[in-house]
Amino acid sequence: MILASVDSNRQASSVIAYIEDECAKNGFDVRSIEGRESAWVLIDCHSVIVSIFTKEEREHFAIEKIYMDVPVKKVN
């Protein structure tokens, strides 16, 4: 699972496009994308799930708390 935060819908759209391009380049299929116009976008890449949140939405749902025991690798 990959969690990402964005500052705007425009930034989310750019991140979605980048993920789609990188998946295609590396032989991964994007199974589906849910919530393109919402504050939480979910990209299903089969064995990898990408969640893109606005900062407010990420704080609200606090997904990290559900997976507290899972190893975390922070990337900037």
PEUR-V412509 format. One line per field, one symbol per residue. ss: DSSP state (h for helix, s for strand, l for the rest). psi: psi as a letter, one per 20 degrees, with the letter a starting at -180 (. if undefined). burial: b if it has 9 or more other C-alpha atoms within 8 Angstrom, else e. A space follows every 10 residues. Layout:
ss=???
psi=???
burial=???
//
This chain:
ss=lsssssllhh hhhhhhhhhh hhhhhlllll lsssllllls sssssllsss sssshhhhhh hlhhhhllll llllll
psi=pppqqrirhg gggggggggg ghgghjjppo grppkhjaio pppoleippp poqqgghggg hlhhhhkhip ppopp.
burial=eeeebbeebe bbbeeeeeeb eebbeeeeeb eebebeeebb bbbbbeeebb bbbbbebbee eeeeeeeeee eeeeee
//
